[in-house]
Structure formats: C-alpha cells, structure tokens
Amino acid sequence: MGERTRYPEFEARHPWLVRLLDAYHICDQAVRADLAEQTARRGVAVACGPGCHNCCVDQVIPVSEFEVLGLWWYASEILRGPVQEELKQRLLGHGQVGECAFLVGGRCSIYPLRPFVCRQYYVFNKPCGPGENVYETRLGDAHRAGVDSARELAWQLIPLYGVAEENVDWLFESGYISRKGKHLHTLPLDNIVMHMKTTKHLNKARNA
C-alpha cells in the first residue's frame, strides 16, 4: 500500500531524514486506510484532488523543526529548474502572498516532504470553495485522517530532539511535539534561498 519515498544518497548522510521519511510513510499509510474506511462509510469519495489548492491559501500550517528541515533540504537539494527558480521568488516575497509560499503553479513544489498537517486534512462531497472554512460551513464534510498514528509518529520524531526512548511516551502524552511547533509562514523562509544558492555552488564545485 504505497512505497516509502527514498533518497538513499541523502539518507546515508542525514540520519534525521531517515526518521522523517519513515514518519511520513507511517502517516500516509494511516491516512490511506482511514480515508478508505471513511469513503465506504459515507458513500462518497474524497473531494480533494490534483490542482485543488484552496487549503493552501491563508491557512495556519503548524510545523516542527524537522518538518521545516525536510522541506528546506528538498527545496535546496532535490528541486531543479524553473520550479526551483519560481520558488526562490516566492520565498523572497512570502510575506506579501496569501498563498503558501511553496505553492508553485497551483501545485505543491515540495509535495514529497510536505508537513503532516498537509497530509491529514481532507474534505468530502465537494472541494472547498475559495476562502471557505469547511469547519464553519460544513463541518461534517471535514475530516482529519490518520490521527491514530500519532503515537507511532512520536516514536520516530521525539528521539530526534535528543530524548531517551524511555521518555518518549510521557512526552507524547504531554504534547511535547505540538509545543515545539511553529507557524510555517512566520519563519524566515527567505533563508532557504541562500541555502539553495550555496548548495548549487557546492554541487558545481563537486562536478568541476
């Protein structure tokens, strides 16, 4: 049921990336199973699909530092060409746009490394309208999928903060990760552009 995204060369260099990708895979599996159950129970399909991005506009996106590190890495090391160039411009002007800075051409430019919150929220029956808050207009159609995987995700992520395994469960129960969270678009995203440029320079030097 869906293969885990793999970047062997980079995972060998970045142990945190292995845990983050493992966590995303666990989340995605739980979401798929949950949505299949919800679809069968409701008798209607998920309305979200390619090209739908109303949930990427004027939204609060809570992220942990490792989710930010993941998208930082992906934008700098994996993205190439026109998409990366447009993303640079959006990151430099992210304070002036209502859309998510990572939305390029109506699509998520860092989709494989998108945060957990972007993987879990769905709507049934019909897509969200522009500016619609489905939690206010039709709460019954809104669904956060895969929440039962939260403890398993914590076992992947909390040790990245240098926490001993015997402390993971009680820290999870105390809301440790949520306390570590930040709103994505309050962060200095323009710093990613500098990292993109540095990475490009280093890659050229390696290949010279």
C-alpha positions, -999 to 999 in steps of 0.1 A, spaced: 0 0 0 23 28 -13 60 27 -13 81 47 11 98 77 -6 135 70 -7 166 92 -13 194 67 -5 223 90 -11 210 117 12 196 93 38 231 79 42 243 114 51 214 126 71 201 102 99 173 127 107 160 124 71 156 86 76 133 91 106 114 119 90 107 99 58 97 69 79 73 90 99 58 104 67 53 69 53 36 58 85 14 88 84 5 83 47 -4 46 53 -27 55 82 -43 83 61 -50 60 32 -66 33 54 -86 59 72 -99 76 40 -108 42 25 -129 35 57 -145 69 56 -153 67 19 -170 33 24 -190 46 54 -200 79 39 -207 65 4 -189 95 -12 -153 100 -23 -128 125 -10 -132 157 -29 -96 168 -28 -75 161 -59 -48 174 -83 -50 211 -89 -72 217 -58 -53 241 -35 -78 262 -16 -65 247 16 -31 262 7 -44 298 9 -45 319 41 -40 289 64 -20 284 96 4 255 90 20 242 122 53 225 117 81 210 138 117 220 132 123 187 115 95 192 91 110 226 82 144 210 79 129 184 55 113 210 32 145 231 34 165 201 23 141 192 -5 139 227 -19 177 230 -19 189 195 -28 161 180 -50 142 207 -67 158 219 -100 150 241 -130 121 265 -134 102 252 -104 131 260 -81 136 294 -96 100 304 -92 100 290 -56 130 313 -49 110 343 -59 80 332 -38 102 326 -7 117 360 -10 83 376 -11 64 352 11 53 379 35 33 395 6 14 365 -6 -17 349 9 -10 315 -8 15 291 8 50 302 -4 56 266 -16 27 266 -40 41 270 -75 18 270 -105 -11 258 -84 8 228 -71 29 220 -40 65 223 -50 78 203 -20 50 177 -21 70 146 -11 82 165 20 50 184 28 42 187 65 20 163 84 -9 188 86 -10 190 48 -12 152 46 -40 147 71 -68 172 63 -94 163 37 -129 172 27 -157 150 13 -186 157 -11 -172 187 -29 -140 207 -30 -136 237 -7 -147 270 -23 -123 300 -25 -119 313 11 -142 287 25 -136 274 60 -152 240 59 -151 237 97 -176 266 97 -196 260 66 -199 222 66 -182 206 95 -195 171 86 -175 171 53 -142 179 70 -120 151 82 -86 148 97 -72 114 87 -47 91 103 -48 106 138 -45 72 153 -9 70 141 2 100 163 19 79 189 38 59 163 49 91 147 61 104 180 84 74 183 101 85 151 103 122 158 108 128 195 142 110 197 154 135 171 153 161 199 178 140 219 152 124 241 158 90 255 134 63 243 120 57 278 108 92 279 90 92 245 56 81 257 51 106 285 65 134 264 40 125 237 12 125 262 22 159 274 21 174 239 58 178 235 58 180 197 30 205 195 48 227 220 78 226 197 57 237 167 59 269 148 36 285 121 54 278 89 49 312 73 62 331 103 96 315 98 124 332 78 117 312 47 139 336 26 169 319 43 162 288 22 171 308 -9 206 314 4 209 277 11 197 269 -24 225 292 -38 251 277 -15 240 241 -25 241 250 -62 277 264 -58 289 233 -39 274 210 -65 291 228 -93 324 226 -74 320 189 -68 313 183 -105 341 205 -118 
